[in-house]
Amino acid sequence: AVAIIDEGIELRSSGVTAPILLLAEVPPDTIAAALRHSLTLTVGSIDGARAAATNAAALEGRHPVHVKVDTGMHRMGVAPEDVDDVIDVLTACEAIDLEGIYTHFSVADGSSAEDRTFTRDQIARFDEVVAGLAKRGVKPRIVHAANSAGALGYPEARWGMVRVGLALYGYLPEAWLASALEETNDRLVPALTLRANVVAVRRVEVGERPSYGRRRALENAATIATVPFGYADGYPRRLFDAGAEVLINGRRYPLAGTVTMDMLLVDCGDDVVAPGDEVVLLGRQGDEEITADEWAESAGTISWE
């Protein structure tokens, strides 16, 4: 599954032959390119259904399509009461293979009674749509709804496929979902490690203020290590104010100054650090570990970001 057509085309160009689902309805003028690269369309509106049918009919073969139903996320998808109209357009086109139908949960990670009730209501609404289509003799081969939280916390929502994202990286969307793994003595283990290497070191005197803005004076003379990774590479700039650390030689060290576009400055105190030493920004080194959850807490955001 991919977010945009360009990602699907890149995978095809790299030799990937597996089915690739576009997880959004795409602009009509890009549909032909998607179909020529054997990308599976998502249809989330009556206009999208008509555009898909028109483009599919102009090409040889049959082209798989999934219909997205909006059961409460209100971001994209066909309202349940409009599904029949969309299905009529698609099934009338011999070039369309109605392969799948799906929805998306908005609070499956929530632990409150309200969130759990809302998620179960979404499941019930989706079940009702699927059952209604079955009565018409329309039975898409792939029925799916669950993101990571849905797959872990709502087994009844797994249907024929799940769309796990965060869980693939080894992180729980919320701590309460760990109980879903306890019955089988399983746990998620972070799979991502983000590494760089020290490229320069220098000794800096007490009171000096490294990096842009001269934000913080060194309380003691220190060895400053320069690491070639910055906010342009995905290291959140606000982590400096939050007191974030990196790992070098199995020890935690704080940032020495503002995160720059493509470099970090690290306060290594009096420890010996040399160019070439491995720096772990996310992941484990020795007995220490820095997780995406730690970044998220420090930066006031979520681990997905």
SERO-4910 file (N, C-alpha, C, O; in steps of 0.05 Angstrom, whole numbers):
BEGIN
 pado doro    nc1    nc2    nc3   cac1   cac2   cac3    cc1    cc2    cc3    oc1    oc2    oc3
  Ala    A     17    -24      0      0      0      0     17     25      0     38     26     14
  Val    A      9     45    -16     24     70    -17      5     93    -16    -19     90    -19
  Ala    A     16    117    -10     -1    140     -7     -7    154    -34    -29    164    -38
  Ile    A     13    155    -52     10    170    -77     20    153   -100     34    134    -97
  Ile    A     11    161   -124     18    147   -148     48    145   -153     59    124   -160
  Asp    A     63    167   -147     91    167   -152    106    145   -137    124    132   -148
  Glu    A     97    139   -113    109    118    -97    104     91   -111    122     74   -112
  Gly    A     80     86   -120     73     61   -134     89     58   -159     99     36   -165
  Ile    A     92     79   -175    107     77   -200    137     72   -194    150     56   -208
  Glu    A    147     84   -173    175     79   -165    180     50   -158    200     38   -166
  Leu    A    161     38   -143    163     10   -137    162     -8   -162    178    -26   -164
  Arg    A    143     -2   -180    142    -17   -205    167    -14   -221    177    -34   -232
  Ser    A    179     10   -222    204     14   -237    227     -1   -224    247     -6   -238
  Ser    A    224     -7   -198    246    -22   -184    241    -52   -185    256    -67   -172
  Gly    A    221    -61   -200    217    -89   -204    197   -102   -185    194   -127   -186
  Val    A    183    -87   -169    163    -98   -151    138   -106   -167    127    -90   -182
  Thr    A    130   -131   -165    108   -141   -181     83   -147   -164     62   -154   -174
  Ala    A     86   -145   -137     64   -151   -119     42   -130   -123     47   -108   -133
  Pro    A     17   -137   -116     -5   -117   -117      2    -93   -101     13    -95    -79
  Ile    A     -4    -69   -111      1    -44    -97    -25    -28    -96    -36    -21   -117
  Leu    A    -34    -23    -72    -59     -8    -68    -54     21    -62    -38     28    -45
  Leu    A    -67     39    -77    -66     68    -72    -86     74    -50   -110     69    -54
  Leu    A    -77     84    -27    -94     87     -4   -108    114     -4   -113    126     17
  Ala    A   -115    125    -27   -130    149    -29   -141    151    -58   -130    140    -76
  Glu    A   -164    164    -60   -174    169    -87   -156    190   -100   -151    211    -89
  Val    A   -148    184   -125   -128    202   -138   -142    220   -158   -165    214   -166
  Pro    A   -129    242   -166   -141    260   -185   -147    246   -212   -132    228   -220
  Pro    A   -170    252   -225   -178    238   -249   -156    238   -271   -154    218   -285
  Asp    A   -141    259   -273   -121    260   -295    -97    243   -289    -79    241   -306
  Thr    A    -95    230   -266    -73    212   -260    -81    182   -261    -65    165   -258
  Ile    A   -107    177   -264   -117    150   -263   -105    132   -284    -97    109   -279
  Ala    A   -103    143   -309    -93    126   -331    -64    117   -325    -57     94   -330
  Ala    A    -48    135   -314    -20    128   -307    -20    106   -286     -4     88   -287
  Ala    A    -38    109   -266    -39     89   -245    -46     61   -256    -34     41   -249
  Leu    A    -66     61   -274    -74     35   -285    -53     23   -304    -49     -1   -304
  Arg    A    -39     40   -319    -18     30   -336      5     17   -320     19      0   -330
  His    A      8     26   -295     29     14   -278     18     -7   -259     30    -15   -239
  Ser    A     -7    -16   -265    -19    -38   -250    -22    -31   -220    -18    -48   -203
  Leu    A    -29     -6   -215    -35      2   -187    -65     -1   -182    -81      6   -199
  Thr    A    -72    -10   -158    -99    -15   -151   -111     12   -141   -101     23   -122
  Leu    A   -133     21   -153   -145     46   -146   -162     43   -121   -174     22   -116
  Thr    A   -163     65   -106   -184     69    -85   -205     87    -97   -198    108   -108
  Val    A   -230     80    -94   -252     97   -102   -266    106    -77   -274     89    -60
  Gly    A   -270    133    -73   -282    143    -49   -305    162    -55   -313    177    -37
  Ser    A   -315    163    -79   -336    181    -86   -350    172   -112   -339    155   -126
  Ile    A   -373    182   -118   -387    175   -143   -372    186   -167   -370    172   -187
  Asp    A   -360    210   -164   -344    221   -186   -319    204   -191   -311    200   -213
  Gly    A   -307    195   -168   -284    178   -171   -290    151   -184   -274    141   -199
  Ala    A   -314    141   -178   -322    116   -191   -326    119   -221   -317    102   -237
  Arg    A   -338    141   -229   -342    147   -258   -315    150   -272   -312    140   -294
  Ala    A   -297    165   -259   -271    169   -271   -255    143   -274   -242    138   -294
  Ala    A   -257    126   -253   -243    100   -254   -255     83   -277   -240     70   -292
  Ala    A   -281     82   -279   -294     66   -300   -287     76   -328   -281     60   -346
  Thr    A   -287    102   -332   -281    113   -358   -252    107   -366   -247     98   -389
  Asn    A   -233    110   -348   -205    105   -354   -200     75   -358   -184     67   -375
  Ala    A   -212     59   -341   -208     30   -344   -219     19   -370   -206      2   -383
  Ala    A   -241     30   -378   -254     21   -403   -237     28   -427   -238     15   -448
  Ala    A   -220     48   -425   -203     57   -447   -178     40   -450   -163     43   -470
  Leu    A   -173     23   -430   -149      6   -431   -156    -23   -433   -179    -31   -427
  Glu    A   -137    -39   -441   -143    -68   -443   -143    -81   -415   -131    -70   -396
  Gly    A   -156   -104   -413   -156   -119   -388   -176   -109   -367   -192    -91   -372
  Arg    A   -175   -122   -344   -192   -114   -321   -174   -103   -299   -152   -112   -295
  His    A   -184    -83   -286   -167    -68   -267   -179    -68   -239   -202    -61   -236
  Pro    A   -164    -78   -219   -175    -80   -192   -179    -53   -179   -164    -34   -182
  Val    A   -201    -51   -164   -209    -27   -150   -219    -34   -122   -232    -54   -118
  His    A   -212    -17   -103   -223    -20    -76   -240      5    -70   -233     27    -77
  Val    A   -263      1    -57   -280     22    -50   -276     29    -20   -276     11     -3
  Lys    A   -271     54    -14   -268     63     14   -294     74     24   -306     92     12
  Val    A   -302     65     47   -327     73     60   -320     90     84   -303     83    101
  Asp    A   -333    113     87   -329    131    109   -348    124    132   -372    129    130
  Thr    A   -338    111    153   -355    102    175   -352    120    199   -362    114    221
  Gly    A   -338    143    196   -336    161    219   -310    177    221   -308    195    237
  Met    A   -290    170    204   -265    185    204   -270    213    190   -257    233    198
  His    A   -287    213    170   -294    238    156   -271    252    143   -268    276    143
  Arg    A   -253    236    132   -230    246    118   -233    240     88   -228    258     71
  Met    A   -240    216     82   -243    208     54   -261    183     53   -260    166     72
  Gly    A   -276    180     32   -292    155     29   -321    161     23   -331    183     25
  Val    A   -335    139     15   -363    141      8   -380    138     33   -375    120     49
  Ala    A   -400    155     36   -419    152     58   -434    126     55   -440    118     32
  Pro    A   -440    112     77   -453     86     74   -478     87     57   -484     68     42
  Glu    A   -494    108     59   -519    110     44   -514    114     14   -532    111     -2
  Asp    A   -489    120      6   -483    125    -22   -467    101    -35   -461    102    -59
  Val    A   -461     81    -19   -445     59    -29   -458     45    -53   -445     39    -72
  Asp    A   -484     40    -51   -497     26    -73   -494     40   -100   -490     28   -120
  Asp    A   -496     67    -99   -493     82   -124   -465     79   -136   -462     76   -160
  Val    A   -445     80   -119   -417     76   -128   -413     48   -139   -401     44   -159
  Ile    A   -424     28   -124   -421      1   -133   -434     -3   -160   -424    -18   -177
  Asp    A   -457      9   -165   -471      7   -190   -454     16   -214   -453      4   -235
  Val    A   -440     39   -210   -423     49   -231   -400     30   -236   -393     25   -259
  Leu    A   -388     20   -216   -364      2   -219   -372    -25   -231   -358    -34   -249
  Thr    A   -393    -37   -221   -400    -64   -231   -411    -63   -259   -412    -83   -273
  Ala    A   -420    -39   -268   -430    -37   -296   -407    -35   -316   -412    -38   -340
  Cys    A   -383    -32   -306   -360    -30   -324   -345    -57   -324   -334    -65   -304
  Glu    A   -344    -69   -347   -331    -96   -349   -301    -94   -345   -288   -114   -339
  Ala    A   -290    -70   -348   -261    -67   -344   -253    -64   -315   -229    -63   -309
  Ile    A   -272    -62   -297   -267    -59   -269   -271    -85   -254   -291    -99   -257
  Asp    A   -251    -92   -238   -252   -115   -220   -256   -104   -191   -236    -94   -180
  Leu    A   -280   -106   -180   -285    -96   -153   -272   -115   -133   -286   -133   -122
  Glu    A   -247   -112   -129   -231   -130   -113   -235   -127    -83   -236   -146    -68
  Gly    A   -238   -101    -74   -238    -97    -45   -257    -75    -36   -266    -58    -52
  Ile    A   -262    -75    -10   -277    -54      3   -265    -50     31   -257    -69     44
  Tyr    A   -263    -24     40   -250    -20     65   -260      6     78   -273     22     66
  Thr    A   -252      9    104   -257     33    119   -232     39    136   -213     24    135
  His    A   -233     60    152   -210     67    168   -220     77    195   -239     93    197
  Phe    A   -206     69    217   -213     76    244   -201    102    252   -178    108    245
  Ser    A   -215    118    268   -205    143    277   -194    142    306   -177    158    313
  Val    A   -205    124    323   -196    124    351   -192     95    361   -197     89    384
  Ala    A   -183     77    343   -179     50    351   -157     47    373   -156     28    388
  Asp    A   -139     67    374   -118     67    394   -128     78    421   -114     74    441
  Gly    A   -151     90    421   -161    102    446   -170     81    466   -183     61    459
  Ser    A   -164     86    492   -171     67    513   -197     74    528   -207     59    544
  Ser    A   -207     98    523   -231    106    538   -256     91    529   -256     80    507
  Ala    A   -276     90    545   -301     76    538   -313     89    514   -324     75    497
  Glu    A   -312    116    512   -323    129    489   -309    121    463   -322    116    443
  Asp    A   -282    120    464   -267    113    440   -273     84    432   -276     79    408
  Arg    A   -274     66    451   -279     38    445   -307     34    434   -312     18    416
  Thr    A   -327     49    445   -354     48    434   -355     58    405   -368     46    388
  Phe    A   -341     80    400   -341     92    374   -329     73    353   -339     69    331
  Thr    A   -306     60    361   -293     41    343   -312     17    337   -314      9    314
  Arg    A   -325      7    357   -343    -15    353   -367     -7    335   -377    -22    319
  Asp    A   -375     19    338   -396     29    321   -387     30    292   -402     24    274
  Gln    A   -362     38    288   -351     39    261   -351     10    249   -357      6    226
  Ile    A   -342     -9    265   -342    -37    256   -370    -46    249   -374    -59    228
  Ala    A   -390    -39    265   -417    -47    260   -428    -34    234   -441    -47    218
  Arg    A   -422     -8    230   -431      6    206   -418     -7    181   -432    -11    161
  Phe    A   -393    -14    183   -379    -26    161   -390    -54    155   -395    -61    132
  Asp    A   -394    -69    176   -406    -96    173   -433    -94    159   -440   -111    142
  Glu    A   -448    -74    166   -475    -71    154   -472    -65    124   -488    -76    108
  Val    A   -453    -49    116   -448    -43     88   -440    -69     73   -451    -75     52
  Val    A   -421    -84     84   -412   -108     72   -435   -128     69   -438   -141     48
  Ala    A   -451   -131     90   -473   -150     89   -494   -141     68   -506   -158     55
  Gly    A   -499   -115     66   -518   -105     46   -509   -111     18   -525   -118      1
  Leu    A   -483   -108     13   -473   -115    -14   -475   -145    -19   -482   -153    -42
  Ala    A   -470   -161      1   -472   -190     -2   -500   -198    -10   -504   -216    -26
  Lys    A   -520   -184      1   -548   -190     -6   -553   -184    -36   -571   -196    -48
  Arg    A   -538   -165    -47   -540   -159    -75   -524   -178    -92   -524   -176   -117
  Gly    A   -509   -196    -80   -491   -213    -95   -464   -201   -100   -448   -212   -116
  Val    A   -458   -178    -87   -432   -165    -91   -414   -172    -67   -420   -164    -45
  Lys    A   -393   -187    -72   -377   -197    -50   -347   -192    -57   -334   -210    -68
  Pro    A   -337   -168    -51   -308   -163    -56   -291   -183    -42   -297   -192    -20
  Arg    A   -269   -191    -56   -252   -213    -45   -236   -204    -21   -229   -221     -4
  Ile    A   -230   -178    -19   -213   -168      3   -229   -147     18   -235   -126      8
  Val    A   -234   -153     44   -248   -135     62   -228   -127     84   -217   -144     97
  His    A   -224   -101     88   -204    -93    107   -211    -67    120   -226    -50    109
  Ala    A   -201    -63    145   -207    -39    160   -185    -32    180   -180     -8    186
  Ala    A   -170    -52    191   -154    -48    215   -127    -35    209   -111    -46    193
  Asn    A   -121    -13    223    -94     -3    225    -80    -19    247    -90    -39    256
  Ser    A    -57     -9    256    -43    -24    277    -60    -28    302    -62    -50    312
  Ala    A    -72     -7    312    -88     -9    336   -112    -27    332   -119    -43    349
  Gly    A   -125    -25    308   -148    -42    303   -140    -71    301   -154    -88    311
  Ala    A   -117    -77    289   -108   -104    286   -102   -117    313   -107   -140    318
  Leu    A    -90   -101    332    -83   -111    358   -107   -112    377   -111   -131    391
  Gly    A   -123    -91    377   -144    -88    398   -171    -98    390   -188   -101    408
  Tyr    A   -176   -102    364   -203   -110    355   -200   -134    335   -202   -129    311
  Pro    A   -196   -158    346   -192   -181    328   -215   -184    307   -210   -194    285
  Glu    A   -239   -176    315   -262   -179    297   -259   -161    272   -274   -164    253
  Ala    A   -241   -142    273   -238   -123    252   -215   -130    232   -208   -115    214
  Arg    A   -204   -154    236   -181   -161    219   -191   -170    191   -176   -167    171
  Trp    A   -215   -181    189   -226   -189    163   -205   -203    146   -192   -222    156
  Gly    A   -201   -195    121   -183   -209    103   -156   -197    101   -138   -209     88
  Met    A   -151   -174    112   -126   -160    109   -124   -139    131   -145   -128    139
  Val    A   -100   -132    140    -96   -110    159    -75    -91    147    -58    -99    131
  Arg    A    -77    -66    156    -59    -46    145    -42    -35    168    -46    -12    177
  Val    A    -24    -51    178     -7    -42    200     15    -23    190     27    -28    170
  Gly    A     19     -2    206     40     17    199     60     19    222     82      8    221
  Leu    A     51     32    244     69     36    267     79      9    278    102      7    287
  Ala    A     61    -10    279     68    -36    290     91    -50    275    106    -65    286
  Leu    A     94    -43    249    116    -55    234    143    -45    244    163    -58    241
  Tyr    A    143    -21    256    167    -10    267    172    -20    296    192    -13    308
  Gly    A    153    -36    306    156    -47    333    146    -30    355    155    -33    378
  Tyr    A    128    -11    349    117      6    370     87      2    373     73     -2    354
  Leu    A     78      3    398     50      2    404     37     30    400     49     50    409
  Pro    A     14     32    387      1     58    386     -6     69    413     -4     93    418
  Glu    A    -14     52    432    -19     60    460    -12     36    477    -14     13    469
  Ala    A     -4     42    502      6     21    520    -15      0    526     -8    -24    530
  Trp    A    -41      7    527    -62    -12    534    -63    -35    514    -74    -57    520
  Leu    A    -54    -31    489    -55    -52    469    -35    -75    474    -37    -96    461
  Ala    A    -17    -71    493      2    -92    500    -13   -117    510     -4   -139    507
  Ser    A    -37   -112    522    -52   -134    533    -61   -153    511    -66   -177    516
  Ala    A    -64   -143    487    -71   -160    464    -50   -181    457    -55   -201    445
  Leu    A    -25   -174    465     -2   -192    459      4   -211    482     18   -231    479
  Glu    A     -6   -204    506      2   -220    530     -7   -249    529      6   -266    539
  Glu    A    -30   -253    516    -41   -281    516    -22   -300    502    -22   -324    508
  Thr    A     -7   -290    483     12   -307    468     41   -302    476     59   -311    463
  Asn    A     45   -287    498     71   -280    507     88   -266    486    113   -270    485
  Asp    A     75   -250    469     89   -235    449     93   -207    457     80   -197    476
  Arg    A    111   -193    444    115   -164    448    127   -153    423    139   -167    407
  Leu    A    123   -127    420    135   -113    398    163   -103    405    167    -93    427
  Val    A    181   -105    387    209    -96    391    215    -75    370    212    -81    346
  Pro    A    224    -51    378    231    -31    357    250    -42    337    271    -53    343
  Ala    A    243    -38    311    259    -49    289    277    -28    276    295    -35    261
  Leu    A    272     -3    282    286     18    268    310     28    284    308     34    308
  Thr    A    333     30    271    356     43    283    365     65    264    368     60    240
  Leu    A    369     88    274    378    111    259    406    118    268    410    127    291
  Arg    A    426    115    250    454    119    258    467    140    241    459    146    219
  Ala    A    488    152    253    506    170    238    534    165    250    538    147    266
  Asn    A    553    182    241    580    180    252    590    207    259    583    227    245
  Val    A    606    209    279    620    234    286    638    242    263    653    225    253
  Val    A    636    267    254    654    276    233    675    296    242    694    301    228
  Ala    A    671    307    266    691    327    276    688    329    306    666    326    317
  Val    A    710    335    320    709    340    349    726    365    354    746    370    340
  Arg    A    719    379    375    735    402    383    731    407    413    710    400    424
  Arg    A    750    418    425    749    425    454    739    454    456    751    472    444
  Val    A    718    458    471    706    484    474    705    493    503    699    477    520
  Glu    A    712    518    508    715    527    536    688    533    549    668    537    535
  Val    A    688    532    576    665    538    591    654    566    584    669    585    579
  Gly    A    627    568    582    614    593    575    610    598    546    594    615    539
  Glu    A    623    582    529    618    585    500    590    575    494    578    559    508
  Arg    A    579    586    471    551    580    464    551    568    435    548    583    416
  Pro    A    552    542    432    554    530    406    528    533    390    506    535    401
  Ser    A    530    533    364    508    531    344    493    557    340    499    577    354
  Tyr    A    474    556    322    458    580    315    444    591    340    434    576    357
  Gly    A    442    617    341    427    630    362    441    632    389    432    646    407
  Arg    A    464    617    391    479    617    417    460    613    440    460    629    459
  Arg    A    444    592    439    421    589    457    429    581    485    416    589    504
  Arg    A    451    566    488    457    556    515    487    556    520    503    547    503
  Ala    A    496    568    542    524    568    549    532    541    561    518    529    577
  Leu    A    557    533    554    567    508    566    574    513    596    587    533    602
  Glu    A    564    496    613    569    499    641    597    490    649    608    498    670
  Asn    A    610    474    632    637    465    636    651    463    609    638    461    588
  Ala    A    677    464    609    691    459    584    684    431    574    679    413    590
  Ala    A    682    428    548    672    402    538    683    396    510    691    414    495
  Thr    A    683    370    504    688    361    477    662    361    462    643    348    470
  Ile    A    661    376    440    637    378    424    641    361    399    660    364    383
  Ala    A    622    342    395    623    325    371    603    335    351    580    342    358
  Thr    A    611    337    326    594    345    304    584    320    289    599    302    282
  Val    A    557    319    286    544    295    274    529    304    249    513    323    251
  Pro    A    533    292    226    521    302    201    492    293    198    486    276    180
  Phe    A    475    304    214    446    297    213    431    320    225    438    328    248
  Gly    A    411    330    211    397    354    222    367    353    216    356    332    210
  Tyr    A    354    376    219    325    377    215    317    370    186    295    360    182
  Ala    A    334    376    167    328    369    139    327    339    135    315    329    116
  Asp    A    341    324    153    342    295    152    320    282    169    317    258    169
  Gly    A    305    299    184    283    288    200    288    289    230    272    279    245
  Tyr    A    310    302    239    314    304    268    299    329    277    307    351    270
  Pro    A    278    326    294    262    349    301    278    371    315    292    366    334
  Arg    A    275    395    305    290    418    315    284    423    345    301    432    360
  Arg    A    259    418    352    250    424    380    262    405    400    258    409    424
  Leu    A    276    384    392    287    365    411    309    378    428    315    369    450
  Phe    A    322    399    417    343    412    433    331    424    458    341    420    480
  Asp    A    309    439    455    297    452    479    286    430    498    284    435    522
  Ala    A    279    407    488    268    386    504    289    370    519    283    352    534
  Gly    A    315    376    513    336    361    527    342    334    516    350    316    530
  Ala    A    339    331    490    343    305    477    373    297    478    391    313    481
  Glu    A    377    270    477    404    259    478    409    241    454    390    232    441
  Val    A    434    235    449    442    215    430    461    195    444    470    200    466
  Leu    A    466    173    430    484    152    442    510    152    426    511    150    402
  Ile    A    532    153    441    559    149    430    574    131    449    576    136    473
  Asn    A    586    110    438    601     91    454    585     81    478    596     77    500
  Gly    A    559     77    473    542     65    494    533     84    516    522     75    536
  Arg    A    538    110    513    531    129    533    513    150    521    514    156    497
  Arg    A    496    162    538    479    184    530    493    211    533    507    216    552
  Tyr    A    489    227    512    501    254    513    480    274    503    465    268    484
  Pro    A    478    298    515    459    318    507    468    334    483    492    335    477
  Leu    A    449    346    469    457    365    448    469    389    460    462    398    482
  Ala    A    489    401    446    503    424    456    492    450    446    500    471    455
  Gly    A    474    448    426    464    473    414    441    467    395    434    443    391
  Thr    A    430    487    384    407    485    366    412    465    343    434    464    332
  Val    A    392    449    337    394    431    314    395    448    288    378    465    284
  Thr    A    415    443    272    418    458    247    407    441    224    398    418    228
  Met    A    408    452    200    395    438    177    406    410    173    391    392    168
  Asp    A    432    407    174    444    381    169    465    373    188    482    356    182
  Met    A    465    385    212    485    377    232    474    380    260    457    397    266
  Leu    A    485    363    278    479    365    307    506    369    321    527    360    312
  Leu    A    505    384    343    528    387    360    522    374    387    501    379    399
  Val    A    540    357    396    535    340    419    556    346    441    580    348    435
  Asp    A    546    350    465    564    356    488    573    329    500    557    316    513
  Cys    A    598    323    495    609    297    505    625    300    531    639    281    539
  Gly    A    624    324    543    638    328    568    668    323    565    680    334    547
  Asp    A    679    308    584    708    302    583    714    275    571    737    266    571
  Asp    A    694    261    560    698    235    549    713    236    522    712    256    508
  Val    A    727    214    516    742    212    491    722    204    469    711    182    470
  Val    A    719    221    449    703    216    426    719    224    401    733    244    402
  Ala    A    718    207    380    734    212    357    718    211    331    697    198    330
  Pro    A    727    225    310    713    222    284    711    193    276    730    177    279
  Gly    A    688    186    265    683    158    258    667    143    278    656    122    272
  Asp    A    667    152    303    651    138    324    621    138    316    611    157    305
  Glu    A    609    115    321    580    112    314    563    128    333    568    128    357
  Val    A    543    142    322    524    157    337    496    144    332    488    142    309
  Val    A    482    137    353    455    126    349    435    148    358    435    157    381
  Leu    A    419    156    339    399    176    344    373    163    353    359    173    371
  Leu    A    366    141    341    344    124    349    353     95    349    365     86    330
  Gly    A    348     81    371    356     53    372    373     47    397    374     63    415
  Arg    A    385     24    396    400     14    419    430     14    413    438      8    391
  Gln    A    445     21    434    474     19    432    484     12    460    480     27    479
  Gly    A    496    -12    462    503    -22    489    478    -27    505    459    -40    496
  Asp    A    478    -17    529    455    -21    547    435      2    546    414      1    559
  Glu    A    440     22    529    423     45    528    406     43    502    414     31    482
  Glu    A    382     56    503    364     56    480    349     83    480    340     93    500
  Ile    A    347     94    455    330    117    451    308    109    431    314     98    410
  Thr    A    283    113    439    261    104    424    246    127    411    249    150    418
  Ala    A    229    120    391    212    140    379    192    151    399    184    174    397
  Asp    A    184    134    418    166    144    439    180    166    456    167    185    464
  Glu    A    206    163    461    221    183    476    222    209    460    218    231    471
  Trp    A    228    207    434    228    231    417    201    245    419    199    269    422
  Ala    A    179    229    416    152    240    415    146    255    441    134    276    441
  Glu    A    153    242    463    147    255    489    162    281    492    152    301    501
  Ser    A    187    281    483    204    305    486    194    327    467    195    351    475
  Ala    A    185    319    444    177    339    424    148    347    425    139    363    409
  Gly    A    133    335    443    105    341    446     89    332    422     70    346    413
  Thr    A     96    309    410     81    299    387     76    269    391     76    259    413
  Ile    A     72    254    369     66    226    370     89    210    357    103    221    340
  Ser    A     91    185    364    113    169    354    112    164    324    132    160    311
  Trp    A     87    165    313     85    162    284    101    184    269    116    178    250
  Glu    A     99    208    279    113    230    266    143    227    269    159    244    259
***
